[in-house]
Amino acid sequence: MAYVITIDGPAGAGKSSIAKRLAQLLGIHYLDTGAIYRAIALILAEAEVRPEESEFLEEALSDIRIELRDGAVLVNGFDVSREIRTPRVDELASTYSALPSVRRALLGLQQDQEQYGSLVVEGRDEGSVVFPRAPLKFFLTASPEERARRRCLERERRGESVCYDEVLAAIKERDHYDSSRALAPLVQPEGAVLVDTSKMSEEEVVELLLSRVRGALSRGEVTA
């Protein structure tokens, strides 16, 4: 019996690491949609395709092939896993992902992954747009200050120099953009369980979600 678990929420809420861990514990696939959007943004920017609707954008999108393989992200056969994890690509992804052509191109790719079995999928519109009929939906959030703190720690661990105030300002700007954009804005999906992780450890969040999922499975509330 295949099923989909969606985890949506703003930038820095811990969606990726929690989704990965949840998928591991459940023994099902993890779909990193953020990586897909970052990869698209990276390739389009490098090809000097402007983030606006045009025939050049449509043509460029038709030539891009993305594969998620064993945790790696491949674009036209090349591994871009490291290149897409930078602040610059974060900003590019937000800009390109608002374009209808980009979202149309990747909507099918995401939905097709369900054919390979049950999924834990995270993003900003997974439960509202991509998998609206998913039986298990969560919306993770945290205060902007806490998300900025986590983002700073993450970048410091990578040896990057960071300024907390700049990171906080960027997160607030991203929140406003994601929630106010006309196409697929960031919202709490209908039926999603709201989880404020501000004062929770990652392990506590994972345990909460795992308990909810196992409970739904045992009660027969999840169907293919």
C-alpha contacts under 8 A as a table, 3 or more apart, distances in Angstrom:
res1	aa1	res2	aa2	distance
1	M	118	S	7.70
1	M	223	T	6.83
1	M	224	A	5.26
2	A	114	E	7.72
2	A	117	G	5.25
2	A	118	S	4.43
2	A	119	L	7.87
2	A	223	T	7.49
2	A	224	A	4.92
3	Y	117	G	7.41
3	Y	118	S	4.68
3	Y	119	L	6.52
3	Y	134	A	7.20
3	Y	135	P	7.26
3	Y	222	V	7.05
3	Y	223	T	6.64
3	Y	224	A	5.25
4	V	114	E	7.59
4	V	118	S	5.61
4	V	119	L	4.83
4	V	120	V	6.01
4	V	121	V	7.33
4	V	131	F	7.73
4	V	134	A	5.38
4	V	135	P	6.76
4	V	136	L	6.73
5	I	119	L	6.14
5	I	120	V	4.73
5	I	121	V	6.17
5	I	134	A	6.38
5	I	135	P	7.00
5	I	136	L	4.85
5	I	137	K	5.76
5	I	138	F	7.82
6	T	120	V	6.01
6	T	121	V	4.99
6	T	122	E	5.70
6	T	123	G	7.97
6	T	126	E	5.91
6	T	127	G	5.51
6	T	131	F	7.52
6	T	134	A	6.98
6	T	136	L	6.44
6	T	137	K	4.78
6	T	138	F	6.09
7	I	15	K	6.60
7	I	19	A	7.16
7	I	120	V	7.52
7	I	121	V	6.17
7	I	122	E	4.50
7	I	123	G	6.51
7	I	126	E	7.15
7	I	127	G	7.28
7	I	137	K	6.10
7	I	138	F	4.77
7	I	139	F	5.68
7	I	140	L	6.90
8	D	15	K	7.11
8	D	122	E	5.54
8	D	123	G	4.97
8	D	124	R	4.86
8	D	125	D	6.43
8	D	126	E	6.38
8	D	127	G	6.89
8	D	137	K	7.97
8	D	138	F	6.30
8	D	139	F	4.78
8	D	140	L	6.18
8	D	188	Q	7.48
9	G	13	A	6.47
9	G	15	K	7.11
9	G	123	G	6.77
9	G	124	R	5.56
9	G	139	F	5.30
9	G	140	L	4.93
9	G	141	T	5.64
9	G	186	L	7.30
9	G	187	V	7.89
9	G	188	Q	7.58
10	P	13	A	5.95
10	P	124	R	6.76
10	P	140	L	7.56
10	P	141	T	6.31
10	P	175	D	6.45
10	P	178	D	8.00
10	P	186	L	7.38
11	A	14	G	7.91
11	A	147	R	7.61
11	A	171	I	6.85
11	A	174	R	7.47
11	A	175	D	7.33
12	G	15	K	7.52
12	G	147	R	4.86
12	G	148	A	7.06
12	G	150	R	7.04
12	G	151	R	6.30
12	G	171	I	7.87
13	A	140	L	6.12
13	A	141	T	5.18
13	A	142	A	5.81
13	A	147	R	6.02
13	A	197	T	7.29
14	G	17	S	5.90
14	G	18	I	6.18
14	G	140	L	7.73
14	G	202	E	7.70
15	K	18	I	5.33
15	K	19	A	5.83
15	K	122	E	6.24
15	K	123	G	7.48
15	K	140	L	6.93
16	S	19	A	5.17
16	S	20	K	6.14
16	S	32	D	7.16
16	S	122	E	6.61
17	S	20	K	5.20
17	S	21	R	6.24
18	I	21	R	5.18
18	I	22	L	6.04
18	I	202	E	6.74
18	I	205	V	7.41
18	I	206	V	5.99
19	A	22	L	5.10
19	A	23	A	6.09
19	A	30	Y	6.86
19	A	120	V	6.16
19	A	121	V	6.92
19	A	122	E	6.60
20	K	23	A	5.24
20	K	24	Q	6.28
20	K	30	Y	5.88
20	K	120	V	7.71
21	R	24	Q	5.09
21	R	25	L	6.28
21	R	206	V	7.15
22	L	25	L	5.21
22	L	26	L	6.19
22	L	120	V	7.46
22	L	206	V	6.22
22	L	209	L	7.66
22	L	210	L	6.62
23	A	26	L	5.15
23	A	27	G	5.82
23	A	28	I	5.15
23	A	29	H	5.92
23	A	30	Y	5.64
23	A	119	L	7.35
23	A	120	V	5.79
24	Q	27	G	5.01
24	Q	28	I	6.51
24	Q	29	H	7.77
26	L	210	L	8.00
28	I	117	G	7.31
28	I	118	S	5.64
28	I	119	L	5.90
28	I	120	V	7.27
29	H	117	G	7.16
29	H	118	S	6.23
29	H	119	L	4.79
29	H	120	V	6.24
30	Y	119	L	5.69
30	Y	120	V	4.91
30	Y	121	V	6.00
31	L	110	Q	7.94
31	L	113	Q	7.85
31	L	119	L	6.66
31	L	120	V	6.18
31	L	121	V	4.79
31	L	122	E	7.00
32	D	35	A	5.53
32	D	36	I	6.93
32	D	121	V	6.38
32	D	122	E	6.33
32	D	123	G	7.70
33	T	36	I	5.06
33	T	37	Y	6.52
33	T	110	Q	7.26
33	T	121	V	7.05
33	T	122	E	6.40
33	T	123	G	6.01
34	G	37	Y	5.24
34	G	38	R	6.14
34	G	122	E	7.61
34	G	123	G	6.10
35	A	38	R	5.04
35	A	39	A	6.01
35	A	73	V	7.10
35	A	84	I	7.18
36	I	39	A	5.17
36	I	40	I	6.30
36	I	66	I	7.30
36	I	73	V	7.56
36	I	106	L	7.92
37	Y	40	I	5.14
37	Y	41	A	6.15
37	Y	93	A	5.79
37	Y	97	S	6.56
38	R	41	A	5.07
38	R	42	L	6.06
38	R	84	I	5.65
38	R	85	R	7.98
38	R	89	V	6.15
38	R	90	D	6.77
38	R	92	L	7.44
38	R	93	A	5.00
39	A	42	L	5.13
39	A	43	I	6.27
39	A	73	V	7.60
39	A	75	V	7.10
39	A	80	V	7.09
39	A	84	I	6.02
40	I	43	I	5.36
40	I	44	L	6.13
40	I	64	I	7.80
40	I	93	A	7.64
41	A	44	L	5.21
41	A	45	A	5.99
41	A	89	V	6.92
41	A	92	L	5.70
41	A	93	A	5.10
41	A	96	Y	5.99
41	A	97	S	7.83
42	L	45	A	5.26
42	L	46	E	6.13
42	L	84	I	6.72
42	L	89	V	6.29
42	L	92	L	7.29
42	L	93	A	7.73
43	I	46	E	5.13
43	I	47	A	6.12
44	L	47	A	5.05
44	L	48	E	6.23
44	L	49	V	5.23
44	L	50	R	7.60
44	L	57	L	7.95
44	L	60	A	7.20
45	A	48	E	4.90
45	A	49	V	5.77
45	A	50	R	7.09
45	A	92	L	7.74
46	E	49	V	7.62
49	V	56	F	6.82
49	V	57	L	6.27
49	V	60	A	7.75
50	R	57	L	7.57
51	P	57	L	7.97
51	P	95	T	6.64
51	P	96	Y	5.41
51	P	99	L	7.45
52	E	57	L	7.51
52	E	96	Y	7.80
52	E	99	L	6.84
53	E	57	L	6.37
53	E	58	E	7.84
53	E	99	L	6.83
53	E	100	P	7.85
53	E	101	S	7.07
54	S	57	L	5.25
54	S	58	E	6.55
55	E	58	E	5.10
55	E	59	E	6.11
56	F	59	E	5.12
56	F	60	A	6.06
57	L	60	A	5.11
57	L	61	L	6.11
57	L	101	S	7.76
58	E	61	L	5.24
58	E	62	S	6.32
58	E	101	S	6.80
59	E	62	S	5.25
59	E	63	D	6.73
60	A	63	D	5.38
60	A	64	I	6.74
61	L	64	I	5.35
61	L	102	V	7.36
61	L	105	A	7.13
64	I	75	V	6.77
64	I	76	N	6.26
65	R	75	V	5.60
65	R	76	N	5.00
65	R	77	G	7.92
66	I	73	V	7.17
66	I	74	L	5.64
66	I	75	V	4.68
66	I	76	N	6.35
66	I	77	G	7.95
67	E	73	V	5.98
67	E	74	L	5.12
67	E	75	V	6.61
67	E	77	G	7.95
68	L	71	G	6.52
68	L	72	A	5.79
68	L	73	V	4.93
68	L	74	L	6.45
69	R	72	A	5.12
69	R	73	V	6.46
69	R	74	L	7.48
72	A	79	D	6.66
72	A	80	V	7.76
72	A	81	S	5.68
73	V	79	D	5.68
73	V	80	V	5.84
73	V	81	S	5.12
74	L	77	G	5.35
74	L	78	F	4.99
74	L	79	D	4.37
74	L	80	V	5.93
74	L	81	S	7.35
75	V	78	F	5.21
75	V	79	D	6.52
75	V	80	V	6.88
80	V	83	E	5.22
80	V	84	I	6.27
81	S	84	I	5.86
81	S	85	R	7.19
82	R	85	R	5.65
83	E	86	T	6.77
84	I	89	V	5.82
84	I	90	D	7.82
85	R	89	V	6.79
85	R	90	D	7.41
86	T	89	V	5.38
86	T	90	D	6.35
87	P	90	D	4.95
87	P	91	E	6.46
88	R	91	E	5.33
88	R	92	L	6.33
89	V	92	L	4.83
89	V	93	A	5.88
90	D	93	A	5.23
90	D	94	S	6.47
91	E	94	S	5.32
91	E	95	T	6.50
92	L	95	T	5.17
92	L	96	Y	6.14
93	A	96	Y	5.28
93	A	97	S	5.69
94	S	97	S	5.34
94	S	98	A	6.67
94	S	174	R	7.77
94	S	178	D	7.73
95	T	98	A	5.77
95	T	99	L	7.62
96	Y	99	L	5.63
96	Y	102	V	6.86
97	S	100	P	7.84
97	S	102	V	6.08
97	S	103	R	6.26
98	A	102	V	7.60
98	A	103	R	7.34
98	A	181	R	7.23
98	A	183	L	6.37
98	A	184	A	7.94
99	L	102	V	5.44
99	L	103	R	6.43
99	L	183	L	7.82
100	P	103	R	5.18
100	P	104	R	6.04
100	P	183	L	7.27
101	S	104	R	5.19
101	S	105	A	6.14
102	V	105	A	5.15
102	V	106	L	6.38
103	R	106	L	5.29
103	R	107	L	5.83
104	R	107	L	5.27
104	R	108	G	7.19
105	A	108	G	6.66
105	A	109	L	7.38
106	L	109	L	5.03
106	L	110	Q	6.28
107	L	110	Q	5.38
107	L	111	Q	6.33
107	L	130	V	6.46
108	G	111	Q	5.10
108	G	112	D	5.94
109	L	112	D	5.25
109	L	113	Q	6.82
110	Q	113	Q	5.59
110	Q	114	E	7.86
110	Q	130	V	7.43
111	Q	114	E	5.94
111	Q	130	V	6.80
111	Q	131	F	7.34
112	D	115	Q	5.92
113	Q	116	Y	5.75
113	Q	117	G	7.67
114	E	117	G	5.52
114	E	118	S	6.42
114	E	119	L	6.68
121	V	126	E	7.11
122	E	126	E	6.52
123	G	126	E	5.78
124	R	185	P	7.83
124	R	186	L	5.51
124	R	187	V	7.68
125	D	128	S	5.13
125	D	129	V	5.40
125	D	130	V	6.51
125	D	184	A	6.43
125	D	185	P	7.24
125	D	186	L	6.19
125	D	187	V	7.34
125	D	189	P	7.83
126	E	129	V	5.66
126	E	130	V	4.70
126	E	131	F	5.49
126	E	132	P	7.16
127	G	130	V	6.33
127	G	131	F	5.15
127	G	132	P	4.87
127	G	133	R	7.57
127	G	134	A	6.71
127	G	137	K	6.19
127	G	189	P	5.47
127	G	190	E	7.85
127	G	192	A	7.66
128	S	131	F	6.70
128	S	132	P	4.95
128	S	187	V	7.53
128	S	188	Q	7.65
128	S	189	P	4.83
128	S	190	E	7.11
129	V	132	P	5.48
129	V	184	A	6.95
131	F	134	A	5.41
132	P	189	P	7.90
134	A	137	K	6.69
135	P	221	E	7.78
135	P	222	V	5.91
135	P	223	T	7.48
136	L	192	A	7.29
136	L	213	V	7.24
136	L	222	V	7.70
137	K	189	P	7.52
137	K	191	G	6.73
137	K	192	A	4.42
137	K	193	V	6.26
138	F	192	A	4.72
138	F	193	V	4.61
138	F	194	L	6.06
138	F	195	V	7.22
139	F	188	Q	5.99
139	F	189	P	7.48
139	F	192	A	6.01
139	F	193	V	5.90
139	F	194	L	4.83
139	F	195	V	6.08
140	L	194	L	6.15
140	L	195	V	4.92
140	L	196	D	5.99
140	L	197	T	6.77
141	T	194	L	7.71
141	T	195	V	6.34
141	T	196	D	4.96
141	T	197	T	6.03
141	T	198	S	7.45
142	A	146	E	6.41
142	A	147	R	6.33
142	A	196	D	5.30
142	A	197	T	5.22
142	A	198	S	4.50
143	S	146	E	5.28
143	S	147	R	6.27
143	S	198	S	6.03
144	P	147	R	5.10
144	P	148	A	6.04
144	P	168	L	6.65
144	P	171	I	6.70
144	P	172	K	6.64
145	E	148	A	5.11
145	E	149	R	6.21
145	E	168	L	6.42
146	E	149	R	5.02
146	E	150	R	6.27
146	E	198	S	6.15
147	R	150	R	5.13
147	R	151	R	6.12
147	R	168	L	7.90
147	R	171	I	7.83
147	R	198	S	7.96
148	A	151	R	5.05
148	A	152	C	6.13
148	A	164	Y	6.72
148	A	167	V	5.73
148	A	168	L	4.99
148	A	171	I	6.85
149	R	152	C	5.20
149	R	153	L	6.35
149	R	164	Y	7.01
150	R	153	L	5.16
150	R	154	E	6.17
151	R	154	E	5.04
151	R	155	R	6.25
151	R	167	V	7.49
152	C	155	R	5.21
152	C	156	E	6.02
152	C	162	V	6.27
152	C	163	C	7.59
152	C	164	Y	6.49
152	C	167	V	7.16
153	L	156	E	5.02
153	L	157	R	6.14
154	E	157	R	5.28
154	E	158	R	6.70
155	R	158	R	5.06
155	R	159	G	6.58
155	R	160	E	5.42
155	R	161	S	7.53
155	R	162	V	7.10
156	E	159	G	4.93
156	E	160	E	5.08
156	E	161	S	6.48
156	E	162	V	6.94
157	R	160	E	7.35
162	V	166	E	7.98
162	V	167	V	7.59
163	C	166	E	5.40
163	C	167	V	6.31
164	Y	167	V	5.10
164	Y	168	L	6.06
165	D	168	L	5.10
165	D	169	A	6.13
166	E	169	A	5.12
166	E	170	A	6.15
167	V	170	A	5.09
167	V	171	I	6.21
168	L	171	I	5.15
168	L	172	K	6.28
169	A	172	K	5.22
169	A	173	E	6.16
170	A	173	E	5.08
170	A	174	R	6.07
171	I	174	R	5.00
171	I	175	D	6.08
172	K	175	D	5.04
172	K	176	H	6.29
173	E	176	H	5.24
173	E	177	Y	6.21
174	R	177	Y	5.06
174	R	178	D	5.96
175	D	178	D	5.27
175	D	179	S	6.04
176	H	179	S	5.37
176	H	180	S	5.97
177	Y	180	S	5.38
177	Y	181	R	5.88
178	D	181	R	5.73
178	D	185	P	5.61
178	D	186	L	5.42
179	S	185	P	4.92
179	S	186	L	4.58
179	S	187	V	6.75
180	S	185	P	6.10
180	S	186	L	7.74
181	R	184	A	7.20
181	R	185	P	5.34
182	A	185	P	6.34
188	Q	192	A	6.60
188	Q	194	L	7.69
189	P	192	A	5.39
196	D	199	K	7.74
196	D	200	M	7.93
197	T	200	M	4.88
197	T	201	S	7.36
197	T	205	V	6.91
200	M	204	E	5.98
200	M	205	V	6.48
201	S	204	E	5.16
201	S	205	V	6.43
202	E	205	V	5.18
202	E	206	V	6.21
203	E	206	V	5.10
203	E	207	E	6.12
204	E	207	E	5.14
204	E	208	L	6.20
205	V	208	L	5.11
205	V	209	L	6.28
206	V	209	L	5.25
206	V	210	L	5.93
207	E	210	L	5.03
207	E	211	S	6.01
208	L	211	S	5.24
208	L	212	R	6.35
209	L	212	R	5.09
209	L	213	V	6.18
210	L	213	V	5.14
210	L	214	R	6.04
211	S	214	R	5.27
211	S	215	G	5.96
212	R	215	G	5.15
212	R	216	A	6.24
213	V	216	A	5.16
213	V	217	L	6.19
214	R	217	L	5.03
214	R	218	S	6.05
215	G	218	S	5.20
215	G	219	R	6.20
216	A	219	R	5.21
216	A	220	G	6.24
216	A	221	E	5.12
216	A	222	V	6.24
217	L	220	G	5.15
217	L	221	E	6.02
217	L	222	V	5.68
218	S	221	E	7.70
220	G	223	T	7.31
